[in-house]
């Protein structure tokens, strides 16, 4: 892909994220919480594996 296409895609993704953040802040916060809860779940999974279930 050429450089200008990559740059345009990045600008579009950032613009969409900002639009979503300012128009629906509660939903954006819930999405971020869900994203980090996924990491917590992965951590709990590996802890359970290390502890031998």
mmCIF entry with sequence, helices, sheets and N, C-alpha, C, O atoms, coordinates in Angstrom:
data_MODEL
# 
_entry.id   MODEL 
# 
_entity.id                         1 
_entity.type                       polymer 
_entity.pdbx_number_of_molecules   1 
# 
_entity_poly.entity_id                      1 
_entity_poly.type                           'polypeptide(L)' 
_entity_poly.nstd_linkage                   no 
_entity_poly.nstd_monomer                   no 
_entity_poly.pdbx_seq_one_letter_code       
;(UNK)(UNK)(UNK)(UNK)(UNK)(UNK)(UNK)(UNK)(UNK)(UNK)(UNK)(UNK)(UNK)(UNK)(UNK)(UNK)
(UNK)(UNK)(UNK)(UNK)(UNK)(UNK)(UNK)(UNK)(UNK)(UNK)(UNK)(UNK)(UNK)(UNK)(UNK)(UNK)
(UNK)(UNK)(UNK)(UNK)(UNK)(UNK)(UNK)(UNK)(UNK)(UNK)(UNK)(UNK)(UNK)(UNK)(UNK)(UNK)
(UNK)(UNK)(UNK)(UNK)(UNK)
;
_entity_poly.pdbx_seq_one_letter_code_can   XXXXXXXXXXXXXXXXXXXXXXXXXXXXXXXXXXXXXXXXXXXXXXXXXXXXX 
_entity_poly.pdbx_strand_id                 A 
# 
loop_
_entity_poly_seq.entity_id 
_entity_poly_seq.num 
_entity_poly_seq.mon_id 
_entity_poly_seq.hetero 
1 1  UNK n 
1 2  UNK n 
1 3  UNK n 
1 4  UNK n 
1 5  UNK n 
1 6  UNK n 
1 7  UNK n 
1 8  UNK n 
1 9  UNK n 
1 10 UNK n 
1 11 UNK n 
1 12 UNK n 
1 13 UNK n 
1 14 UNK n 
1 15 UNK n 
1 16 UNK n 
1 17 UNK n 
1 18 UNK n 
1 19 UNK n 
1 20 UNK n 
1 21 UNK n 
1 22 UNK n 
1 23 UNK n 
1 24 UNK n 
1 25 UNK n 
1 26 UNK n 
1 27 UNK n 
1 28 UNK n 
1 29 UNK n 
1 30 UNK n 
1 31 UNK n 
1 32 UNK n 
1 33 UNK n 
1 34 UNK n 
1 35 UNK n 
1 36 UNK n 
1 37 UNK n 
1 38 UNK n 
1 39 UNK n 
1 40 UNK n 
1 41 UNK n 
1 42 UNK n 
1 43 UNK n 
1 44 UNK n 
1 45 UNK n 
1 46 UNK n 
1 47 UNK n 
1 48 UNK n 
1 49 UNK n 
1 50 UNK n 
1 51 UNK n 
1 52 UNK n 
1 53 UNK n 
# 
_struct_asym.id          A 
_struct_asym.entity_id   1 
# 
loop_
_struct_conf.conf_type_id 
_struct_conf.id 
_struct_conf.pdbx_PDB_helix_id 
_struct_conf.beg_label_comp_id 
_struct_conf.beg_label_asym_id 
_struct_conf.beg_label_seq_id 
_struct_conf.pdbx_beg_PDB_ins_code 
_struct_conf.end_label_comp_id 
_struct_conf.end_label_asym_id 
_struct_conf.end_label_seq_id 
_struct_conf.pdbx_end_PDB_ins_code 
_struct_conf.beg_auth_comp_id 
_struct_conf.beg_auth_asym_id 
_struct_conf.beg_auth_seq_id 
_struct_conf.end_auth_comp_id 
_struct_conf.end_auth_asym_id 
_struct_conf.end_auth_seq_id 
_struct_conf.pdbx_PDB_helix_class 
_struct_conf.details 
_struct_conf.pdbx_PDB_helix_length 
HELX_P HELX_P1 AA1 UNK A 3  ? UNK A 23 ? UNK A 3  UNK A 23 1 ? 21 
HELX_P HELX_P2 AA2 UNK A 25 ? UNK A 51 ? UNK A 25 UNK A 51 1 ? 27 
# 
_struct_conf_type.id          HELX_P 
_struct_conf_type.criteria    ? 
_struct_conf_type.reference   ? 
# 
loop_
_atom_site.group_PDB 
_atom_site.id 
_atom_site.type_symbol 
_atom_site.label_atom_id 
_atom_site.label_alt_id 
_atom_site.label_comp_id 
_atom_site.label_asym_id 
_atom_site.label_entity_id 
_atom_site.label_seq_id 
_atom_site.pdbx_PDB_ins_code 
_atom_site.Cartn_x 
_atom_site.Cartn_y 
_atom_site.Cartn_z 
_atom_site.occupancy 
_atom_site.B_iso_or_equiv 
_atom_site.pdbx_formal_charge 
_atom_site.auth_seq_id 
_atom_site.auth_comp_id 
_atom_site.auth_asym_id 
_atom_site.auth_atom_id 
_atom_site.pdbx_PDB_model_num 
ATOM 1   N N  . UNK A 1 1  ? 0.842   -1.175  0.000  1.00 0.00 ? 1  UNK A N  1 
ATOM 2   C CA . UNK A 1 1  ? 0.000   0.000   0.000  1.00 0.00 ? 1  UNK A CA 1 
ATOM 3   C C  . UNK A 1 1  ? 0.887   1.237   0.000  1.00 0.00 ? 1  UNK A C  1 
ATOM 4   O O  . UNK A 1 1  ? 1.960   1.248   0.602  1.00 0.00 ? 1  UNK A O  1 
ATOM 5   N N  . UNK A 1 2  ? 0.441   2.237   -0.656 1.00 0.00 ? 2  UNK A N  1 
ATOM 6   C CA . UNK A 1 2  ? 1.273   3.429   -0.686 1.00 0.00 ? 2  UNK A CA 1 
ATOM 7   C C  . UNK A 1 2  ? 1.106   4.226   0.602  1.00 0.00 ? 2  UNK A C  1 
ATOM 8   O O  . UNK A 1 2  ? 0.155   4.033   1.360  1.00 0.00 ? 2  UNK A O  1 
ATOM 9   N N  . UNK A 1 3  ? 2.040   5.107   0.820  1.00 0.00 ? 3  UNK A N  1 
ATOM 10  C CA . UNK A 1 3  ? 2.084   5.869   2.069  1.00 0.00 ? 3  UNK A CA 1 
ATOM 11  C C  . UNK A 1 3  ? 0.847   6.734   2.257  1.00 0.00 ? 3  UNK A C  1 
ATOM 12  O O  . UNK A 1 3  ? 0.329   6.839   3.369  1.00 0.00 ? 3  UNK A O  1 
ATOM 13  N N  . UNK A 1 4  ? 0.372   7.350   1.195  1.00 0.00 ? 4  UNK A N  1 
ATOM 14  C CA . UNK A 1 4  ? -0.761  8.254   1.362  1.00 0.00 ? 4  UNK A CA 1 
ATOM 15  C C  . UNK A 1 4  ? -2.042  7.493   1.693  1.00 0.00 ? 4  UNK A C  1 
ATOM 16  O O  . UNK A 1 4  ? -2.916  8.038   2.368  1.00 0.00 ? 4  UNK A O  1 
ATOM 17  N N  . UNK A 1 5  ? -2.174  6.254   1.238  1.00 0.00 ? 5  UNK A N  1 
ATOM 18  C CA . UNK A 1 5  ? -3.358  5.460   1.582  1.00 0.00 ? 5  UNK A CA 1 
ATOM 19  C C  . UNK A 1 5  ? -3.316  5.083   3.057  1.00 0.00 ? 5  UNK A C  1 
ATOM 20  O O  . UNK A 1 5  ? -4.331  5.164   3.749  1.00 0.00 ? 5  UNK A O  1 
ATOM 21  N N  . UNK A 1 6  ? -2.157  4.676   3.538  1.00 0.00 ? 6  UNK A N  1 
ATOM 22  C CA . UNK A 1 6  ? -2.021  4.346   4.959  1.00 0.00 ? 6  UNK A CA 1 
ATOM 23  C C  . UNK A 1 6  ? -2.329  5.569   5.818  1.00 0.00 ? 6  UNK A C  1 
ATOM 24  O O  . UNK A 1 6  ? -3.043  5.474   6.816  1.00 0.00 ? 6  UNK A O  1 
ATOM 25  N N  . UNK A 1 7  ? -1.789  6.705   5.426  1.00 0.00 ? 7  UNK A N  1 
ATOM 26  C CA . UNK A 1 7  ? -2.018  7.937   6.186  1.00 0.00 ? 7  UNK A CA 1 
ATOM 27  C C  . UNK A 1 7  ? -3.505  8.307   6.176  1.00 0.00 ? 7  UNK A C  1 
ATOM 28  O O  . UNK A 1 7  ? -4.047  8.727   7.198  1.00 0.00 ? 7  UNK A O  1 
ATOM 29  N N  . UNK A 1 8  ? -4.157  8.152   5.034  1.00 0.00 ? 8  UNK A N  1 
ATOM 30  C CA . UNK A 1 8  ? -5.584  8.470   4.941  1.00 0.00 ? 8  UNK A CA 1 
ATOM 31  C C  . UNK A 1 8  ? -6.406  7.541   5.823  1.00 0.00 ? 8  UNK A C  1 
ATOM 32  O O  . UNK A 1 8  ? -7.341  7.987   6.487  1.00 0.00 ? 8  UNK A O  1 
ATOM 33  N N  . UNK A 1 9  ? -6.068  6.254   5.839  1.00 0.00 ? 9  UNK A N  1 
ATOM 34  C CA . UNK A 1 9  ? -6.793  5.308   6.700  1.00 0.00 ? 9  UNK A CA 1 
ATOM 35  C C  . UNK A 1 9  ? -6.605  5.640   8.171  1.00 0.00 ? 9  UNK A C  1 
ATOM 36  O O  . UNK A 1 9  ? -7.557  5.574   8.948  1.00 0.00 ? 9  UNK A O  1 
ATOM 37  N N  . UNK A 1 10 ? -5.395  5.994   8.559  1.00 0.00 ? 10 UNK A N  1 
ATOM 38  C CA . UNK A 1 10 ? -5.145  6.353   9.956  1.00 0.00 ? 10 UNK A CA 1 
ATOM 39  C C  . UNK A 1 10 ? -5.942  7.597   10.337 1.00 0.00 ? 10 UNK A C  1 
ATOM 40  O O  . UNK A 1 10 ? -6.537  7.650   11.413 1.00 0.00 ? 10 UNK A O  1 
ATOM 41  N N  . UNK A 1 11 ? -5.954  8.592   9.461  1.00 0.00 ? 11 UNK A N  1 
ATOM 42  C CA . UNK A 1 11 ? -6.721  9.815   9.732  1.00 0.00 ? 11 UNK A CA 1 
ATOM 43  C C  . UNK A 1 11 ? -8.205  9.490   9.856  1.00 0.00 ? 11 UNK A C  1 
ATOM 44  O O  . UNK A 1 11 ? -8.876  10.033  10.734 1.00 0.00 ? 11 UNK A O  1 
ATOM 45  N N  . UNK A 1 12 ? -8.730  8.626   9.007  1.00 0.00 ? 12 UNK A N  1 
ATOM 46  C CA . UNK A 1 12 ? -10.144 8.262   9.082  1.00 0.00 ? 12 UNK A CA 1 
ATOM 47  C C  . UNK A 1 12 ? -10.474 7.524   10.378 1.00 0.00 ? 12 UNK A C  1 
ATOM 48  O O  . UNK A 1 12 ? -11.515 7.777   10.986 1.00 0.00 ? 12 UNK A O  1 
ATOM 49  N N  . UNK A 1 13 ? -9.599  6.617   10.804 1.00 0.00 ? 13 UNK A N  1 
ATOM 50  C CA . UNK A 1 13 ? -9.840  5.875   12.043 1.00 0.00 ? 13 UNK A CA 1 
ATOM 51  C C  . UNK A 1 13 ? -9.800  6.817   13.236 1.00 0.00 ? 13 UNK A C  1 
ATOM 52  O O  . UNK A 1 13 ? -10.649 6.727   14.124 1.00 0.00 ? 13 UNK A O  1 
ATOM 53  N N  . UNK A 1 14 ? -8.831  7.713   13.268 1.00 0.00 ? 14 UNK A N  1 
ATOM 54  C CA . UNK A 1 14 ? -8.737  8.672   14.378 1.00 0.00 ? 14 UNK A CA 1 
ATOM 55  C C  . UNK A 1 14 ? -9.936  9.610   14.374 1.00 0.00 ? 14 UNK A C  1 
ATOM 56  O O  . UNK A 1 14 ? -10.485 9.915   15.432 1.00 0.00 ? 14 UNK A O  1 
ATOM 57  N N  . UNK A 1 15 ? -10.347 10.068  13.201 1.00 0.00 ? 15 UNK A N  1 
ATOM 58  C CA . UNK A 1 15 ? -11.516 10.953  13.109 1.00 0.00 ? 15 UNK A CA 1 
ATOM 59  C C  . UNK A 1 15 ? -12.774 10.244  13.599 1.00 0.00 ? 15 UNK A C  1 
ATOM 60  O O  . UNK A 1 15 ? -13.584 10.840  14.308 1.00 0.00 ? 15 UNK A O  1 
ATOM 61  N N  . UNK A 1 16 ? -12.944 8.968   13.223 1.00 0.00 ? 16 UNK A N  1 
ATOM 62  C CA . UNK A 1 16 ? -14.106 8.222   13.688 1.00 0.00 ? 16 UNK A CA 1 
ATOM 63  C C  . UNK A 1 16 ? -14.072 8.046   15.201 1.00 0.00 ? 16 UNK A C  1 
ATOM 64  O O  . UNK A 1 16 ? -15.098 8.188   15.867 1.00 0.00 ? 16 UNK A O  1 
ATOM 65  N N  . UNK A 1 17 ? -12.887 7.734   15.751 1.00 0.00 ? 17 UNK A N  1 
ATOM 66  C CA . UNK A 1 17 ? -12.770 7.552   17.201 1.00 0.00 ? 17 UNK A CA 1 
ATOM 67  C C  . UNK A 1 17 ? -13.116 8.846   17.930 1.00 0.00 ? 17 UNK A C  1 
ATOM 68  O O  . UNK A 1 17 ? -13.826 8.810   18.934 1.00 0.00 ? 17 UNK A O  1 
ATOM 69  N N  . UNK A 1 18 ? -12.633 9.979   17.449 1.00 0.00 ? 18 UNK A N  1 
ATOM 70  C CA . UNK A 1 18 ? -12.952 11.258  18.082 1.00 0.00 ? 18 UNK A CA 1 
ATOM 71  C C  . UNK A 1 18 ? -14.435 11.589  17.956 1.00 0.00 ? 18 UNK A C  1 
ATOM 72  O O  . UNK A 1 18 ? -15.049 12.066  18.910 1.00 0.00 ? 18 UNK A O  1 
ATOM 73  N N  . UNK A 1 19 ? -15.007 11.338  16.789 1.00 0.00 ? 19 UNK A N  1 
ATOM 74  C CA . UNK A 1 19 ? -16.436 11.569  16.596 1.00 0.00 ? 19 UNK A CA 1 
ATOM 75  C C  . UNK A 1 19 ? -17.254 10.722  17.567 1.00 0.00 ? 19 UNK A C  1 
ATOM 76  O O  . UNK A 1 19 ? -18.191 11.213  18.196 1.00 0.00 ? 19 UNK A O  1 
ATOM 77  N N  . UNK A 1 20 ? -16.890 9.444   17.681 1.00 0.00 ? 20 UNK A N  1 
ATOM 78  C CA . UNK A 1 20 ? -17.593 8.530   18.580 1.00 0.00 ? 20 UNK A CA 1 
ATOM 79  C C  . UNK A 1 20 ? -17.439 8.974   20.022 1.00 0.00 ? 20 UNK A C  1 
ATOM 80  O O  . UNK A 1 20 ? -18.393 8.913   20.798 1.00 0.00 ? 20 UNK A O  1 
ATOM 81  N N  . UNK A 1 21 ? -16.239 9.424   20.387 1.00 0.00 ? 21 UNK A N  1 
ATOM 82  C CA . UNK A 1 21 ? -15.974 9.860   21.757 1.00 0.00 ? 21 UNK A CA 1 
ATOM 83  C C  . UNK A 1 21 ? -16.820 11.069  22.131 1.00 0.00 ? 21 UNK A C  1 
ATOM 84  O O  . UNK A 1 21 ? -17.357 11.128  23.237 1.00 0.00 ? 21 UNK A O  1 
ATOM 85  N N  . UNK A 1 22 ? -16.944 12.029  21.230 1.00 0.00 ? 22 UNK A N  1 
ATOM 86  C CA . UNK A 1 22 ? -17.673 13.250  21.544 1.00 0.00 ? 22 UNK A CA 1 
ATOM 87  C C  . UNK A 1 22 ? -19.179 13.123  21.377 1.00 0.00 ? 22 UNK A C  1 
ATOM 88  O O  . UNK A 1 22 ? -19.925 13.855  22.027 1.00 0.00 ? 22 UNK A O  1 
ATOM 89  N N  . UNK A 1 23 ? -19.645 12.222  20.532 1.00 0.00 ? 23 UNK A N  1 
ATOM 90  C CA . UNK A 1 23 ? -21.089 12.096  20.334 1.00 0.00 ? 23 UNK A CA 1 
ATOM 91  C C  . UNK A 1 23 ? -21.720 11.053  21.255 1.00 0.00 ? 23 UNK A C  1 
ATOM 92  O O  . UNK A 1 23 ? -22.905 11.154  21.573 1.00 0.00 ? 23 UNK A O  1 
ATOM 93  N N  . UNK A 1 24 ? -20.948 10.054  21.688 1.00 0.00 ? 24 UNK A N  1 
ATOM 94  C CA . UNK A 1 24 ? -21.474 8.996   22.543 1.00 0.00 ? 24 UNK A CA 1 
ATOM 95  C C  . UNK A 1 24 ? -20.438 8.637   23.613 1.00 0.00 ? 24 UNK A C  1 
ATOM 96  O O  . UNK A 1 24 ? -19.871 7.545   23.577 1.00 0.00 ? 24 UNK A O  1 
ATOM 97  N N  . UNK A 1 25 ? -20.185 9.545   24.563 1.00 0.00 ? 25 UNK A N  1 
ATOM 98  C CA . UNK A 1 25 ? -19.118 9.300   25.537 1.00 0.00 ? 25 UNK A CA 1 
ATOM 99  C C  . UNK A 1 25 ? -19.376 8.087   26.440 1.00 0.00 ? 25 UNK A C  1 
ATOM 100 O O  . UNK A 1 25 ? -18.432 7.406   26.843 1.00 0.00 ? 25 UNK A O  1 
ATOM 101 N N  . UNK A 1 26 ? -20.643 7.814   26.759 1.00 0.00 ? 26 UNK A N  1 
ATOM 102 C CA . UNK A 1 26 ? -20.934 6.662   27.624 1.00 0.00 ? 26 UNK A CA 1 
ATOM 103 C C  . UNK A 1 26 ? -20.589 5.360   26.914 1.00 0.00 ? 26 UNK A C  1 
ATOM 104 O O  . UNK A 1 26 ? -20.010 4.452   27.511 1.00 0.00 ? 26 UNK A O  1 
ATOM 105 N N  . UNK A 1 27 ? -20.949 5.276   25.636 1.00 0.00 ? 27 UNK A N  1 
ATOM 106 C CA . UNK A 1 27 ? -20.650 4.069   24.862 1.00 0.00 ? 27 UNK A CA 1 
ATOM 107 C C  . UNK A 1 27 ? -19.146 3.913   24.641 1.00 0.00 ? 27 UNK A C  1 
ATOM 108 O O  . UNK A 1 27 ? -18.621 2.800   24.649 1.00 0.00 ? 27 UNK A O  1 
ATOM 109 N N  . UNK A 1 28 ? -18.460 5.041   24.443 1.00 0.00 ? 28 UNK A N  1 
ATOM 110 C CA . UNK A 1 28 ? -17.009 4.976   24.261 1.00 0.00 ? 28 UNK A CA 1 
ATOM 111 C C  . UNK A 1 28 ? -16.337 4.482   25.539 1.00 0.00 ? 28 UNK A C  1 
ATOM 112 O O  . UNK A 1 28 ? -15.410 3.674   25.482 1.00 0.00 ? 28 UNK A O  1 
ATOM 113 N N  . UNK A 1 29 ? -16.801 4.963   26.686 1.00 0.00 ? 29 UNK A N  1 
ATOM 114 C CA . UNK A 1 29 ? -16.244 4.506   27.958 1.00 0.00 ? 29 UNK A CA 1 
ATOM 115 C C  . UNK A 1 29 ? -16.516 3.024   28.179 1.00 0.00 ? 29 UNK A C  1 
ATOM 116 O O  . UNK A 1 29 ? -15.654 2.299   28.674 1.00 0.00 ? 29 UNK A O  1 
ATOM 117 N N  . UNK A 1 30 ? -17.702 2.577   27.816 1.00 0.00 ? 30 UNK A N  1 
ATOM 118 C CA . UNK A 1 30 ? -18.035 1.156   27.960 1.00 0.00 ? 30 UNK A CA 1 
ATOM 119 C C  . UNK A 1 30 ? -17.147 0.300   27.049 1.00 0.00 ? 30 UNK A C  1 
ATOM 120 O O  . UNK A 1 30 ? -16.743 -0.797  27.435 1.00 0.00 ? 30 UNK A O  1 
ATOM 121 N N  . UNK A 1 31 ? -16.846 0.789   25.859 1.00 0.00 ? 31 UNK A N  1 
ATOM 122 C CA . UNK A 1 31 ? -15.977 0.046   24.948 1.00 0.00 ? 31 UNK A CA 1 
ATOM 123 C C  . UNK A 1 31 ? -14.565 -0.068  25.515 1.00 0.00 ? 31 UNK A C  1 
ATOM 124 O O  . UNK A 1 31 ? -13.943 -1.127  25.431 1.00 0.00 ? 31 UNK A O  1 
ATOM 125 N N  . UNK A 1 32 ? -14.065 1.013   26.087 1.00 0.00 ? 32 UNK A N  1 
ATOM 126 C CA . UNK A 1 32 ? -12.718 0.982   26.686 1.00 0.00 ? 32 UNK A CA 1 
ATOM 127 C C  . UNK A 1 32 ? -12.709 0.034   27.885 1.00 0.00 ? 32 UNK A C  1 
ATOM 128 O O  . UNK A 1 32 ? -11.771 -0.745  28.053 1.00 0.00 ? 32 UNK A O  1 
ATOM 129 N N  . UNK A 1 33 ? -13.750 0.099   28.718 1.00 0.00 ? 33 UNK A N  1 
ATOM 130 C CA . UNK A 1 33 ? -13.833 -0.818  29.861 1.00 0.00 ? 33 UNK A CA 1 
ATOM 131 C C  . UNK A 1 33 ? -13.859 -2.267  29.402 1.00 0.00 ? 33 UNK A C  1 
ATOM 132 O O  . UNK A 1 33 ? -13.189 -3.118  29.986 1.00 0.00 ? 33 UNK A O  1 
ATOM 133 N N  . UNK A 1 34 ? -14.621 -2.550  28.370 1.00 0.00 ? 34 UNK A N  1 
ATOM 134 C CA . UNK A 1 34 ? -14.688 -3.909  27.837 1.00 0.00 ? 34 UNK A CA 1 
ATOM 135 C C  . UNK A 1 34 ? -13.356 -4.367  27.285 1.00 0.00 ? 34 UNK A C  1 
ATOM 136 O O  . UNK A 1 34 ? -12.984 -5.529  27.444 1.00 0.00 ? 34 UNK A O  1 
ATOM 137 N N  . UNK A 1 35 ? -12.632 -3.469  26.638 1.00 0.00 ? 35 UNK A N  1 
ATOM 138 C CA . UNK A 1 35 ? -11.317 -3.797  26.104 1.00 0.00 ? 35 UNK A CA 1 
ATOM 139 C C  . UNK A 1 35 ? -10.364 -4.197  27.222 1.00 0.00 ? 35 UNK A C  1 
ATOM 140 O O  . UNK A 1 35 ? -9.665  -5.204  27.115 1.00 0.00 ? 35 UNK A O  1 
ATOM 141 N N  . UNK A 1 36 ? -10.336 -3.408  28.297 1.00 0.00 ? 36 UNK A N  1 
ATOM 142 C CA . UNK A 1 36 ? -9.426  -3.714  29.400 1.00 0.00 ? 36 UNK A CA 1 
ATOM 143 C C  . UNK A 1 36 ? -9.910  -4.902  30.229 1.00 0.00 ? 36 UNK A C  1 
ATOM 144 O O  . UNK A 1 36 ? -9.093  -5.605  30.823 1.00 0.00 ? 36 UNK A O  1 
ATOM 145 N N  . UNK A 1 37 ? -11.216 -5.139  30.281 1.00 0.00 ? 37 UNK A N  1 
ATOM 146 C CA . UNK A 1 37 ? -11.725 -6.331  30.963 1.00 0.00 ? 37 UNK A CA 1 
ATOM 147 C C  . UNK A 1 37 ? -11.278 -7.596  30.223 1.00 0.00 ? 37 UNK A C  1 
ATOM 148 O O  . UNK A 1 37 ? -11.079 -8.643  30.839 1.00 0.00 ? 37 UNK A O  1 
ATOM 149 N N  . UNK A 1 38 ? -11.123 -7.494  28.914 1.00 0.00 ? 38 UNK A N  1 
ATOM 150 C CA . UNK A 1 38 ? -10.611 -8.625  28.145 1.00 0.00 ? 38 UNK A CA 1 
ATOM 151 C C  . UNK A 1 38 ? -9.200  -8.986  28.579 1.00 0.00 ? 38 UNK A C  1 
ATOM 152 O O  . UNK A 1 38 ? -8.875  -10.167 28.708 1.00 0.00 ? 38 UNK A O  1 
ATOM 153 N N  . UNK A 1 39 ? -8.360  -7.985  28.806 1.00 0.00 ? 39 UNK A N  1 
ATOM 154 C CA . UNK A 1 39 ? -7.006  -8.247  29.294 1.00 0.00 ? 39 UNK A CA 1 
ATOM 155 C C  . UNK A 1 39 ? -7.026  -8.858  30.684 1.00 0.00 ? 39 UNK A C  1 
ATOM 156 O O  . UNK A 1 39 ? -6.228  -9.747  30.981 1.00 0.00 ? 39 UNK A O  1 
ATOM 157 N N  . UNK A 1 40 ? -7.933  -8.391  31.544 1.00 0.00 ? 40 UNK A N  1 
ATOM 158 C CA . UNK A 1 40 ? -8.042  -8.948  32.890 1.00 0.00 ? 40 UNK A CA 1 
ATOM 159 C C  . UNK A 1 40 ? -8.474  -10.414 32.823 1.00 0.00 ? 40 UNK A C  1 
ATOM 160 O O  . UNK A 1 40 ? -7.989  -11.241 33.596 1.00 0.00 ? 40 UNK A O  1 
ATOM 161 N N  . UNK A 1 41 ? -9.373  -10.731 31.913 1.00 0.00 ? 41 UNK A N  1 
ATOM 162 C CA . UNK A 1 41 ? -9.822  -12.113 31.756 1.00 0.00 ? 41 UNK A CA 1 
ATOM 163 C C  . UNK A 1 41 ? -8.682  -13.014 31.277 1.00 0.00 ? 41 UNK A C  1 
ATOM 164 O O  . UNK A 1 41 ? -8.545  -14.147 31.740 1.00 0.00 ? 41 UNK A O  1 
ATOM 165 N N  . UNK A 1 42 ? -7.881  -12.514 30.365 1.00 0.00 ? 42 UNK A N  1 
ATOM 166 C CA . UNK A 1 42 ? -6.730  -13.292 29.890 1.00 0.00 ? 42 UNK A CA 1 
ATOM 167 C C  . UNK A 1 42 ? -5.754  -13.525 31.040 1.00 0.00 ? 42 UNK A C  1 
ATOM 168 O O  . UNK A 1 42 ? -5.204  -14.617 31.179 1.00 0.00 ? 42 UNK A O  1 
ATOM 169 N N  . UNK A 1 43 ? -5.540  -12.501 31.859 1.00 0.00 ? 43 UNK A N  1 
ATOM 170 C CA . UNK A 1 43 ? -4.656  -12.643 33.021 1.00 0.00 ? 43 UNK A CA 1 
ATOM 171 C C  . UNK A 1 43 ? -5.181  -13.676 34.003 1.00 0.00 ? 43 UNK A C  1 
ATOM 172 O O  . UNK A 1 43 ? -4.412  -14.482 34.528 1.00 0.00 ? 43 UNK A O  1 
ATOM 173 N N  . UNK A 1 44 ? -6.483  -13.659 34.257 1.00 0.00 ? 44 UNK A N  1 
ATOM 174 C CA . UNK A 1 44 ? -7.084  -14.654 35.160 1.00 0.00 ? 44 UNK A CA 1 
ATOM 175 C C  . UNK A 1 44 ? -6.943  -16.062 34.589 1.00 0.00 ? 44 UNK A C  1 
ATOM 176 O O  . UNK A 1 44 ? -6.710  -17.013 35.335 1.00 0.00 ? 44 UNK A O  1 
ATOM 177 N N  . UNK A 1 45 ? -7.083  -16.199 33.283 1.00 0.00 ? 45 UNK A N  1 
ATOM 178 C CA . UNK A 1 45 ? -6.950  -17.497 32.636 1.00 0.00 ? 45 UNK A CA 1 
ATOM 179 C C  . UNK A 1 45 ? -5.537  -18.064 32.847 1.00 0.00 ? 45 UNK A C  1 
ATOM 180 O O  . UNK A 1 45 ? -5.376  -19.217 33.246 1.00 0.00 ? 45 UNK A O  1 
ATOM 181 N N  . UNK A 1 46 ? -4.532  -17.244 32.577 1.00 0.00 ? 46 UNK A N  1 
ATOM 182 C CA . UNK A 1 46 ? -3.166  -17.730 32.724 1.00 0.00 ? 46 UNK A CA 1 
ATOM 183 C C  . UNK A 1 46 ? -2.802  -17.965 34.191 1.00 0.00 ? 46 UNK A C  1 
ATOM 184 O O  . UNK A 1 46 ? -2.004  -18.853 34.490 1.00 0.00 ? 46 UNK A O  1 
ATOM 185 N N  . UNK A 1 47 ? -3.367  -17.189 35.101 1.00 0.00 ? 47 UNK A N  1 
ATOM 186 C CA . UNK A 1 47 ? -3.145  -17.444 36.530 1.00 0.00 ? 47 UNK A CA 1 
ATOM 187 C C  . UNK A 1 47 ? -3.753  -18.780 36.932 1.00 0.00 ? 47 UNK A C  1 
ATOM 188 O O  . UNK A 1 47 ? -3.161  -19.551 37.687 1.00 0.00 ? 47 UNK A O  1 
ATOM 189 N N  . UNK A 1 48 ? -4.955  -19.037 36.408 1.00 0.00 ? 48 UNK A N  1 
ATOM 190 C CA . UNK A 1 48 ? -5.607  -20.326 36.721 1.00 0.00 ? 48 UNK A CA 1 
ATOM 191 C C  . UNK A 1 48 ? -4.803  -21.479 36.138 1.00 0.00 ? 48 UNK A C  1 
ATOM 192 O O  . UNK A 1 48 ? -4.699  -22.527 36.775 1.00 0.00 ? 48 UNK A O  1 
ATOM 193 N N  . UNK A 1 49 ? -4.235  -21.322 34.958 1.00 0.00 ? 49 UNK A N  1 
ATOM 194 C CA . UNK A 1 49 ? -3.396  -22.375 34.382 1.00 0.00 ? 49 UNK A CA 1 
ATOM 195 C C  . UNK A 1 49 ? -2.150  -22.591 35.238 1.00 0.00 ? 49 UNK A C  1 
ATOM 196 O O  . UNK A 1 49 ? -1.747  -23.731 35.470 1.00 0.00 ? 49 UNK A O  1 
ATOM 197 N N  . UNK A 1 50 ? -1.553  -21.526 35.698 1.00 0.00 ? 50 UNK A N  1 
ATOM 198 C CA . UNK A 1 50 ? -0.328  -21.643 36.503 1.00 0.00 ? 50 UNK A CA 1 
ATOM 199 C C  . UNK A 1 50 ? -0.631  -22.273 37.857 1.00 0.00 ? 50 UNK A C  1 
ATOM 200 O O  . UNK A 1 50 ? 0.208   -22.984 38.411 1.00 0.00 ? 50 UNK A O  1 
ATOM 201 N N  . UNK A 1 51 ? -1.822  -22.020 38.395 1.00 0.00 ? 51 UNK A N  1 
ATOM 202 C CA . UNK A 1 51 ? -2.182  -22.577 39.688 1.00 0.00 ? 51 UNK A CA 1 
ATOM 203 C C  . UNK A 1 51 ? -2.661  -24.019 39.575 1.00 0.00 ? 51 UNK A C  1 
ATOM 204 O O  . UNK A 1 51 ? -2.881  -24.673 40.595 1.00 0.00 ? 51 UNK A O  1 
ATOM 205 N N  . UNK A 1 52 ? -2.825  -24.519 38.381 1.00 0.00 ? 52 UNK A N  1 
ATOM 206 C CA . UNK A 1 52 ? -3.262  -25.890 38.171 1.00 0.00 ? 52 UNK A CA 1 
ATOM 207 C C  . UNK A 1 52 ? -4.769  -26.052 38.287 1.00 0.00 ? 52 UNK A C  1 
ATOM 208 O O  . UNK A 1 52 ? -5.248  -27.139 38.610 1.00 0.00 ? 52 UNK A O  1 
ATOM 209 N N  . UNK A 1 53 ? -5.503  -25.018 38.036 1.00 0.00 ? 53 UNK A N  1 
ATOM 210 C CA . UNK A 1 53 ? -6.970  -25.020 38.099 1.00 0.00 ? 53 UNK A CA 1 
ATOM 211 C C  . UNK A 1 53 ? -7.398  -25.434 39.409 1.00 0.00 ? 53 UNK A C  1 
ATOM 212 O O  . UNK A 1 53 ? -8.599  -25.503 39.672 1.00 0.00 ? 53 UNK A O  1 
# 
